[in-house]
Amino acid sequence: MFSYDTRSALASAADLVNTAPDARTERPERLPDVESLRAFVERWGWTGPIPLREDELDRVHAVRRVLRGLWDLAGDEAGTVDLVNRMLRDAAVLPQLVRHDDWPYHLHGWNDATPIAERFLAEPAMGMVDVVRAGALDRLRRCAAPDCAGVLVDFSRNSSRRFCDDGCNNRLNVAAYRARRA
């Protein structure tokens, strides 16, 4: 349904949103320092020179709040379009076809000098263009676990994904099993 670039951009955006602390579940901040941000960047394979400093971490936390808005507005097409357009403007996106490392040609909305926070804003904004055009905003979801504030993007063929990770899915399955056994 979606290209690799779109899937990767939105999956990494959901992962970034899910690094935020959550008072309801007592989930701690998962990006508390520059080293954790560096690990996140490496895990998702962001390329180019990426100088990471404390002020960049603060900007990433701000971008994370903006990205959360994509899920908060998921049922509101006009609101989502407004947010995506604002994200594209704020990140000063200049789409370019690039090829590097072992990757075939793909789309980047930045150059190597662009700070990581702007990249984190640009990439999902470009991916959201595909989602809006496909009429697939319902693929952006909140985790179905009542004790979780996580988000997800459902790329399954039958649109059946309900949980942000296996932990939430397993926790609810165990609770249902115990309730049946009681």
Biotite code that builds the C-alpha atoms (Angstrom):
import biotite.structure as struc

atoms = struc.array([
    struc.Atom([0.000, 0.000, 0.000], chain_id="A", res_id=1, res_name="MET", atom_name="CA", element="C"),
    struc.Atom([2.775, 2.445, 0.925], chain_id="A", res_id=2, res_name="PHE", atom_name="CA", element="C"),
    struc.Atom([6.377, 2.797, -0.190], chain_id="A", res_id=3, res_name="SER", atom_name="CA", element="C"),
    struc.Atom([9.256, 1.810, 2.041], chain_id="A", res_id=4, res_name="TYR", atom_name="CA", element="C"),
    struc.Atom([10.055, 5.509, 2.639], chain_id="A", res_id=5, res_name="ASP", atom_name="CA", element="C"),
    struc.Atom([6.527, 6.238, 3.839], chain_id="A", res_id=6, res_name="THR", atom_name="CA", element="C"),
    struc.Atom([6.395, 3.168, 6.065], chain_id="A", res_id=7, res_name="ARG", atom_name="CA", element="C"),
    struc.Atom([9.783, 3.911, 7.590], chain_id="A", res_id=8, res_name="SER", atom_name="CA", element="C"),
    struc.Atom([8.999, 7.599, 8.131], chain_id="A", res_id=9, res_name="ALA", atom_name="CA", element="C"),
    struc.Atom([5.724, 6.915, 9.896], chain_id="A", res_id=10, res_name="LEU", atom_name="CA", element="C"),
    struc.Atom([7.002, 3.962, 11.924], chain_id="A", res_id=11, res_name="ALA", atom_name="CA", element="C"),
    struc.Atom([9.931, 6.033, 13.185], chain_id="A", res_id=12, res_name="SER", atom_name="CA", element="C"),
    struc.Atom([7.550, 8.923, 13.957], chain_id="A", res_id=13, res_name="ALA", atom_name="CA", element="C"),
    struc.Atom([5.323, 6.604, 16.011], chain_id="A", res_id=14, res_name="ALA", atom_name="CA", element="C"),
    struc.Atom([8.395, 5.271, 17.792], chain_id="A", res_id=15, res_name="ASP", atom_name="CA", element="C"),
    struc.Atom([9.521, 8.832, 18.536], chain_id="A", res_id=16, res_name="LEU", atom_name="CA", element="C"),
    struc.Atom([6.075, 9.770, 19.889], chain_id="A", res_id=17, res_name="VAL", atom_name="CA", element="C"),
    struc.Atom([6.176, 6.652, 22.063], chain_id="A", res_id=18, res_name="ASN", atom_name="CA", element="C"),
    struc.Atom([9.431, 7.786, 23.699], chain_id="A", res_id=19, res_name="THR", atom_name="CA", element="C"),
    struc.Atom([7.517, 10.476, 25.619], chain_id="A", res_id=20, res_name="ALA", atom_name="CA", element="C"),
    struc.Atom([6.844, 9.944, 29.307], chain_id="A", res_id=21, res_name="PRO", atom_name="CA", element="C"),
    struc.Atom([3.310, 8.983, 30.234], chain_id="A", res_id=22, res_name="ASP", atom_name="CA", element="C"),
    struc.Atom([2.009, 9.823, 33.704], chain_id="A", res_id=23, res_name="ALA", atom_name="CA", element="C"),
    struc.Atom([-0.974, 7.489, 33.300], chain_id="A", res_id=24, res_name="ARG", atom_name="CA", element="C"),
    struc.Atom([1.210, 4.412, 32.844], chain_id="A", res_id=25, res_name="THR", atom_name="CA", element="C"),
    struc.Atom([4.230, 5.772, 34.697], chain_id="A", res_id=26, res_name="GLU", atom_name="CA", element="C"),
    struc.Atom([6.262, 5.186, 31.526], chain_id="A", res_id=27, res_name="ARG", atom_name="CA", element="C"),
    struc.Atom([9.502, 7.148, 31.903], chain_id="A", res_id=28, res_name="PRO", atom_name="CA", element="C"),
    struc.Atom([11.092, 9.504, 29.387], chain_id="A", res_id=29, res_name="GLU", atom_name="CA", element="C"),
    struc.Atom([12.877, 7.290, 26.859], chain_id="A", res_id=30, res_name="ARG", atom_name="CA", element="C"),
    struc.Atom([14.948, 10.145, 25.387], chain_id="A", res_id=31, res_name="LEU", atom_name="CA", element="C"),
    struc.Atom([16.328, 11.717, 28.568], chain_id="A", res_id=32, res_name="PRO", atom_name="CA", element="C"),
    struc.Atom([19.762, 12.577, 27.184], chain_id="A", res_id=33, res_name="ASP", atom_name="CA", element="C"),
    struc.Atom([21.844, 12.985, 24.053], chain_id="A", res_id=34, res_name="VAL", atom_name="CA", element="C"),
    struc.Atom([23.125, 9.396, 24.226], chain_id="A", res_id=35, res_name="GLU", atom_name="CA", element="C"),
    struc.Atom([19.596, 7.973, 24.137], chain_id="A", res_id=36, res_name="SER", atom_name="CA", element="C"),
    struc.Atom([18.841, 10.262, 21.184], chain_id="A", res_id=37, res_name="LEU", atom_name="CA", element="C"),
    struc.Atom([21.994, 9.034, 19.444], chain_id="A", res_id=38, res_name="ARG", atom_name="CA", element="C"),
    struc.Atom([20.861, 5.416, 19.983], chain_id="A", res_id=39, res_name="ALA", atom_name="CA", element="C"),
    struc.Atom([17.421, 6.265, 18.551], chain_id="A", res_id=40, res_name="PHE", atom_name="CA", element="C"),
    struc.Atom([19.005, 7.886, 15.474], chain_id="A", res_id=41, res_name="VAL", atom_name="CA", element="C"),
    struc.Atom([21.253, 4.857, 14.928], chain_id="A", res_id=42, res_name="GLU", atom_name="CA", element="C"),
    struc.Atom([18.418, 2.353, 15.446], chain_id="A", res_id=43, res_name="ARG", atom_name="CA", element="C"),
    struc.Atom([16.394, 4.019, 12.697], chain_id="A", res_id=44, res_name="TRP", atom_name="CA", element="C"),
    struc.Atom([19.387, 4.356, 10.347], chain_id="A", res_id=45, res_name="GLY", atom_name="CA", element="C"),
    struc.Atom([19.384, 8.138, 9.898], chain_id="A", res_id=46, res_name="TRP", atom_name="CA", element="C"),
    struc.Atom([22.321, 9.071, 7.686], chain_id="A", res_id=47, res_name="THR", atom_name="CA", element="C"),
    struc.Atom([24.609, 12.026, 7.135], chain_id="A", res_id=48, res_name="GLY", atom_name="CA", element="C"),
    struc.Atom([26.480, 14.060, 9.718], chain_id="A", res_id=49, res_name="PRO", atom_name="CA", element="C"),
    struc.Atom([24.262, 14.314, 12.758], chain_id="A", res_id=50, res_name="ILE", atom_name="CA", element="C"),
    struc.Atom([25.786, 16.464, 15.487], chain_id="A", res_id=51, res_name="PRO", atom_name="CA", element="C"),
    struc.Atom([23.716, 15.892, 18.602], chain_id="A", res_id=52, res_name="LEU", atom_name="CA", element="C"),
    struc.Atom([23.767, 18.372, 21.468], chain_id="A", res_id=53, res_name="ARG", atom_name="CA", element="C"),
    struc.Atom([21.535, 19.150, 24.430], chain_id="A", res_id=54, res_name="GLU", atom_name="CA", element="C"),
    struc.Atom([19.728, 21.956, 22.564], chain_id="A", res_id=55, res_name="ASP", atom_name="CA", element="C"),
    struc.Atom([18.970, 19.523, 19.737], chain_id="A", res_id=56, res_name="GLU", atom_name="CA", element="C"),
    struc.Atom([17.437, 17.127, 22.271], chain_id="A", res_id=57, res_name="LEU", atom_name="CA", element="C"),
    struc.Atom([15.111, 19.918, 23.421], chain_id="A", res_id=58, res_name="ASP", atom_name="CA", element="C"),
    struc.Atom([14.069, 20.544, 19.801], chain_id="A", res_id=59, res_name="ARG", atom_name="CA", element="C"),
    struc.Atom([13.445, 16.818, 19.277], chain_id="A", res_id=60, res_name="VAL", atom_name="CA", element="C"),
    struc.Atom([11.169, 16.801, 22.345], chain_id="A", res_id=61, res_name="HIS", atom_name="CA", element="C"),
    struc.Atom([9.239, 19.730, 20.813], chain_id="A", res_id=62, res_name="ALA", atom_name="CA", element="C"),
    struc.Atom([8.967, 17.935, 17.453], chain_id="A", res_id=63, res_name="VAL", atom_name="CA", element="C"),
    struc.Atom([7.713, 14.853, 19.269], chain_id="A", res_id=64, res_name="ARG", atom_name="CA", element="C"),
    struc.Atom([4.775, 16.894, 20.605], chain_id="A", res_id=65, res_name="ARG", atom_name="CA", element="C"),
    struc.Atom([3.987, 18.112, 17.068], chain_id="A", res_id=66, res_name="VAL", atom_name="CA", element="C"),
    struc.Atom([4.116, 14.552, 15.743], chain_id="A", res_id=67, res_name="LEU", atom_name="CA", element="C"),
    struc.Atom([1.698, 13.435, 18.459], chain_id="A", res_id=68, res_name="ARG", atom_name="CA", element="C"),
    struc.Atom([-0.750, 15.816, 16.813], chain_id="A", res_id=69, res_name="GLY", atom_name="CA", element="C"),
    struc.Atom([-0.852, 13.562, 13.741], chain_id="A", res_id=70, res_name="LEU", atom_name="CA", element="C"),
    struc.Atom([-2.476, 10.870, 15.878], chain_id="A", res_id=71, res_name="TRP", atom_name="CA", element="C"),
    struc.Atom([-4.631, 13.324, 17.812], chain_id="A", res_id=72, res_name="ASP", atom_name="CA", element="C"),
    struc.Atom([-6.047, 14.586, 14.493], chain_id="A", res_id=73, res_name="LEU", atom_name="CA", element="C"),
    struc.Atom([-6.181, 11.231, 12.697], chain_id="A", res_id=74, res_name="ALA", atom_name="CA", element="C"),
    struc.Atom([-9.954, 11.378, 12.166], chain_id="A", res_id=75, res_name="GLY", atom_name="CA", element="C"),
    struc.Atom([-9.888, 15.007, 11.039], chain_id="A", res_id=76, res_name="ASP", atom_name="CA", element="C"),
    struc.Atom([-8.679, 15.207, 7.441], chain_id="A", res_id=77, res_name="GLU", atom_name="CA", element="C"),
    struc.Atom([-8.716, 19.015, 7.197], chain_id="A", res_id=78, res_name="ALA", atom_name="CA", element="C"),
    struc.Atom([-6.909, 19.384, 10.527], chain_id="A", res_id=79, res_name="GLY", atom_name="CA", element="C"),
    struc.Atom([-4.346, 16.769, 9.521], chain_id="A", res_id=80, res_name="THR", atom_name="CA", element="C"),
    struc.Atom([-3.722, 18.492, 6.184], chain_id="A", res_id=81, res_name="VAL", atom_name="CA", element="C"),
    struc.Atom([-3.209, 21.816, 7.970], chain_id="A", res_id=82, res_name="ASP", atom_name="CA", element="C"),
    struc.Atom([-0.745, 20.214, 10.395], chain_id="A", res_id=83, res_name="LEU", atom_name="CA", element="C"),
    struc.Atom([1.154, 18.389, 7.635], chain_id="A", res_id=84, res_name="VAL", atom_name="CA", element="C"),
    struc.Atom([1.438, 21.595, 5.598], chain_id="A", res_id=85, res_name="ASN", atom_name="CA", element="C"),
    struc.Atom([2.708, 23.451, 8.667], chain_id="A", res_id=86, res_name="ARG", atom_name="CA", element="C"),
    struc.Atom([5.241, 20.678, 9.313], chain_id="A", res_id=87, res_name="MET", atom_name="CA", element="C"),
    struc.Atom([6.466, 20.866, 5.712], chain_id="A", res_id=88, res_name="LEU", atom_name="CA", element="C"),
    struc.Atom([6.853, 24.655, 5.962], chain_id="A", res_id=89, res_name="ARG", atom_name="CA", element="C"),
    struc.Atom([8.518, 24.572, 9.399], chain_id="A", res_id=90, res_name="ASP", atom_name="CA", element="C"),
    struc.Atom([11.016, 21.960, 8.261], chain_id="A", res_id=91, res_name="ALA", atom_name="CA", element="C"),
    struc.Atom([11.677, 23.904, 5.034], chain_id="A", res_id=92, res_name="ALA", atom_name="CA", element="C"),
    struc.Atom([11.282, 20.680, 3.074], chain_id="A", res_id=93, res_name="VAL", atom_name="CA", element="C"),
    struc.Atom([13.017, 20.588, -0.292], chain_id="A", res_id=94, res_name="LEU", atom_name="CA", element="C"),
    struc.Atom([12.369, 17.077, -1.659], chain_id="A", res_id=95, res_name="PRO", atom_name="CA", element="C"),
    struc.Atom([15.250, 15.546, -3.586], chain_id="A", res_id=96, res_name="GLN", atom_name="CA", element="C"),
    struc.Atom([15.942, 12.121, -5.037], chain_id="A", res_id=97, res_name="LEU", atom_name="CA", element="C"),
    struc.Atom([19.114, 10.758, -3.449], chain_id="A", res_id=98, res_name="VAL", atom_name="CA", element="C"),
    struc.Atom([21.109, 7.537, -3.474], chain_id="A", res_id=99, res_name="ARG", atom_name="CA", element="C"),
    struc.Atom([23.610, 6.674, -0.780], chain_id="A", res_id=100, res_name="HIS", atom_name="CA", element="C"),
    struc.Atom([25.175, 3.712, 0.948], chain_id="A", res_id=101, res_name="ASP", atom_name="CA", element="C"),
    struc.Atom([23.385, 0.580, -0.307], chain_id="A", res_id=102, res_name="ASP", atom_name="CA", element="C"),
    struc.Atom([20.037, 2.296, -0.819], chain_id="A", res_id=103, res_name="TRP", atom_name="CA", element="C"),
    struc.Atom([18.419, 2.789, -4.233], chain_id="A", res_id=104, res_name="PRO", atom_name="CA", element="C"),
    struc.Atom([17.079, 6.205, -5.154], chain_id="A", res_id=105, res_name="TYR", atom_name="CA", element="C"),
    struc.Atom([14.697, 7.531, -2.536], chain_id="A", res_id=106, res_name="HIS", atom_name="CA", element="C"),
    struc.Atom([13.312, 10.853, -1.378], chain_id="A", res_id=107, res_name="LEU", atom_name="CA", element="C"),
    struc.Atom([14.920, 13.129, 1.207], chain_id="A", res_id=108, res_name="HIS", atom_name="CA", element="C"),
    struc.Atom([13.400, 16.425, 2.254], chain_id="A", res_id=109, res_name="GLY", atom_name="CA", element="C"),
    struc.Atom([16.618, 17.867, 3.635], chain_id="A", res_id=110, res_name="TRP", atom_name="CA", element="C"),
    struc.Atom([20.337, 18.096, 3.067], chain_id="A", res_id=111, res_name="ASN", atom_name="CA", element="C"),
    struc.Atom([23.140, 16.767, 5.257], chain_id="A", res_id=112, res_name="ASP", atom_name="CA", element="C"),
    struc.Atom([23.387, 20.045, 7.182], chain_id="A", res_id=113, res_name="ALA", atom_name="CA", element="C"),
    struc.Atom([19.750, 19.902, 8.334], chain_id="A", res_id=114, res_name="THR", atom_name="CA", element="C"),
    struc.Atom([19.459, 19.377, 12.106], chain_id="A", res_id=115, res_name="PRO", atom_name="CA", element="C"),
    struc.Atom([17.975, 16.052, 13.205], chain_id="A", res_id=116, res_name="ILE", atom_name="CA", element="C"),
    struc.Atom([14.892, 17.682, 14.759], chain_id="A", res_id=117, res_name="ALA", atom_name="CA", element="C"),
    struc.Atom([13.965, 19.171, 11.372], chain_id="A", res_id=118, res_name="GLU", atom_name="CA", element="C"),
    struc.Atom([14.564, 15.804, 9.721], chain_id="A", res_id=119, res_name="ARG", atom_name="CA", element="C"),
    struc.Atom([12.270, 14.191, 12.297], chain_id="A", res_id=120, res_name="PHE", atom_name="CA", element="C"),
    struc.Atom([9.633, 16.746, 11.265], chain_id="A", res_id=121, res_name="LEU", atom_name="CA", element="C"),
    struc.Atom([10.193, 16.576, 7.495], chain_id="A", res_id=122, res_name="ALA", atom_name="CA", element="C"),
    struc.Atom([10.253, 12.822, 6.964], chain_id="A", res_id=123, res_name="GLU", atom_name="CA", element="C"),
    struc.Atom([6.878, 11.996, 8.561], chain_id="A", res_id=124, res_name="PRO", atom_name="CA", element="C"),
    struc.Atom([5.311, 15.067, 6.944], chain_id="A", res_id=125, res_name="ALA", atom_name="CA", element="C"),
    struc.Atom([6.326, 13.743, 3.528], chain_id="A", res_id=126, res_name="MET", atom_name="CA", element="C"),
    struc.Atom([5.025, 10.292, 4.477], chain_id="A", res_id=127, res_name="GLY", atom_name="CA", element="C"),
    struc.Atom([1.727, 11.786, 5.598], chain_id="A", res_id=128, res_name="MET", atom_name="CA", element="C"),
    struc.Atom([1.246, 13.226, 2.113], chain_id="A", res_id=129, res_name="VAL", atom_name="CA", element="C"),
    struc.Atom([0.907, 9.624, 0.875], chain_id="A", res_id=130, res_name="ASP", atom_name="CA", element="C"),
    struc.Atom([-1.417, 8.679, 3.750], chain_id="A", res_id=131, res_name="VAL", atom_name="CA", element="C"),
    struc.Atom([-3.743, 11.625, 3.117], chain_id="A", res_id=132, res_name="VAL", atom_name="CA", element="C"),
    struc.Atom([-3.767, 11.029, -0.638], chain_id="A", res_id=133, res_name="ARG", atom_name="CA", element="C"),
    struc.Atom([-4.599, 7.345, -0.072], chain_id="A", res_id=134, res_name="ALA", atom_name="CA", element="C"),
    struc.Atom([-7.457, 8.253, 2.270], chain_id="A", res_id=135, res_name="GLY", atom_name="CA", element="C"),
    struc.Atom([-5.809, 6.120, 4.943], chain_id="A", res_id=136, res_name="ALA", atom_name="CA", element="C"),
    struc.Atom([-5.827, 8.342, 8.033], chain_id="A", res_id=137, res_name="LEU", atom_name="CA", element="C"),
    struc.Atom([-7.536, 5.487, 9.874], chain_id="A", res_id=138, res_name="ASP", atom_name="CA", element="C"),
    struc.Atom([-4.183, 3.660, 9.753], chain_id="A", res_id=139, res_name="ARG", atom_name="CA", element="C"),
    struc.Atom([-2.855, 6.061, 12.426], chain_id="A", res_id=140, res_name="LEU", atom_name="CA", element="C"),
    struc.Atom([-4.147, 4.706, 15.718], chain_id="A", res_id=141, res_name="ARG", atom_name="CA", element="C"),
    struc.Atom([-3.807, 4.857, 19.452], chain_id="A", res_id=142, res_name="ARG", atom_name="CA", element="C"),
    struc.Atom([-2.889, 1.653, 21.234], chain_id="A", res_id=143, res_name="CYS", atom_name="CA", element="C"),
    struc.Atom([-5.996, -0.355, 22.205], chain_id="A", res_id=144, res_name="ALA", atom_name="CA", element="C"),
    struc.Atom([-4.578, -1.198, 25.632], chain_id="A", res_id=145, res_name="ALA", atom_name="CA", element="C"),
    struc.Atom([-6.558, 0.888, 28.135], chain_id="A", res_id=146, res_name="PRO", atom_name="CA", element="C"),
    struc.Atom([-3.453, 1.539, 30.218], chain_id="A", res_id=147, res_name="ASP", atom_name="CA", element="C"),
    struc.Atom([-1.278, 2.727, 27.312], chain_id="A", res_id=148, res_name="CYS", atom_name="CA", element="C"),
    struc.Atom([-0.964, 6.099, 25.600], chain_id="A", res_id=149, res_name="ALA", atom_name="CA", element="C"),
    struc.Atom([1.165, 4.721, 22.760], chain_id="A", res_id=150, res_name="GLY", atom_name="CA", element="C"),
    struc.Atom([0.491, 5.241, 19.061], chain_id="A", res_id=151, res_name="VAL", atom_name="CA", element="C"),
    struc.Atom([0.948, 3.032, 16.025], chain_id="A", res_id=152, res_name="LEU", atom_name="CA", element="C"),
    struc.Atom([0.648, 2.951, 12.272], chain_id="A", res_id=153, res_name="VAL", atom_name="CA", element="C"),
    struc.Atom([-1.201, -0.099, 10.990], chain_id="A", res_id=154, res_name="ASP", atom_name="CA", element="C"),
    struc.Atom([0.468, -1.328, 7.810], chain_id="A", res_id=155, res_name="PHE", atom_name="CA", element="C"),
    struc.Atom([-1.177, -4.767, 7.972], chain_id="A", res_id=156, res_name="SER", atom_name="CA", element="C"),
    struc.Atom([-3.087, -5.889, 4.886], chain_id="A", res_id=157, res_name="ARG", atom_name="CA", element="C"),
    struc.Atom([-6.364, -6.316, 6.713], chain_id="A", res_id=158, res_name="ASN", atom_name="CA", element="C"),
    struc.Atom([-5.939, -3.247, 8.916], chain_id="A", res_id=159, res_name="SER", atom_name="CA", element="C"),
    struc.Atom([-6.039, -5.318, 12.099], chain_id="A", res_id=160, res_name="SER", atom_name="CA", element="C"),
    struc.Atom([-3.157, -4.039, 14.199], chain_id="A", res_id=161, res_name="ARG", atom_name="CA", element="C"),
    struc.Atom([-4.420, -2.724, 17.542], chain_id="A", res_id=162, res_name="ARG", atom_name="CA", element="C"),
    struc.Atom([-1.424, -2.453, 19.859], chain_id="A", res_id=163, res_name="PHE", atom_name="CA", element="C"),
    struc.Atom([1.686, -0.283, 19.840], chain_id="A", res_id=164, res_name="CYS", atom_name="CA", element="C"),
    struc.Atom([3.891, -3.268, 20.686], chain_id="A", res_id=165, res_name="ASP", atom_name="CA", element="C"),
    struc.Atom([3.772, -6.925, 21.654], chain_id="A", res_id=166, res_name="ASP", atom_name="CA", element="C"),
    struc.Atom([3.990, -6.031, 25.342], chain_id="A", res_id=167, res_name="GLY", atom_name="CA", element="C"),
    struc.Atom([0.570, -4.362, 25.320], chain_id="A", res_id=168, res_name="CYS", atom_name="CA", element="C"),
    struc.Atom([-0.937, -7.185, 23.274], chain_id="A", res_id=169, res_name="ASN", atom_name="CA", element="C"),
    struc.Atom([0.486, -9.857, 25.581], chain_id="A", res_id=170, res_name="ASN", atom_name="CA", element="C"),
    struc.Atom([-0.566, -8.012, 28.743], chain_id="A", res_id=171, res_name="ARG", atom_name="CA", element="C"),
    struc.Atom([-4.196, -7.876, 27.585], chain_id="A", res_id=172, res_name="LEU", atom_name="CA", element="C"),
    struc.Atom([-4.161, -11.505, 26.440], chain_id="A", res_id=173, res_name="ASN", atom_name="CA", element="C"),
    struc.Atom([-2.828, -12.631, 29.831], chain_id="A", res_id=174, res_name="VAL", atom_name="CA", element="C"),
    struc.Atom([-5.449, -10.541, 31.648], chain_id="A", res_id=175, res_name="ALA", atom_name="CA", element="C"),
    struc.Atom([-8.231, -12.031, 29.490], chain_id="A", res_id=176, res_name="ALA", atom_name="CA", element="C"),
    struc.Atom([-6.908, -15.544, 30.101], chain_id="A", res_id=177, res_name="TYR", atom_name="CA", element="C"),
    struc.Atom([-6.796, -14.982, 33.862], chain_id="A", res_id=178, res_name="ARG", atom_name="CA", element="C"),
    struc.Atom([-10.318, -13.552, 33.822], chain_id="A", res_id=179, res_name="ALA", atom_name="CA", element="C"),
    struc.Atom([-11.598, -16.642, 32.006], chain_id="A", res_id=180, res_name="ARG", atom_name="CA", element="C"),
    struc.Atom([-9.824, -18.938, 34.484], chain_id="A", res_id=181, res_name="ARG", atom_name="CA", element="C"),
    struc.Atom([-11.187, -17.123, 37.544], chain_id="A", res_id=182, res_name="ALA", atom_name="CA", element="C"),
])
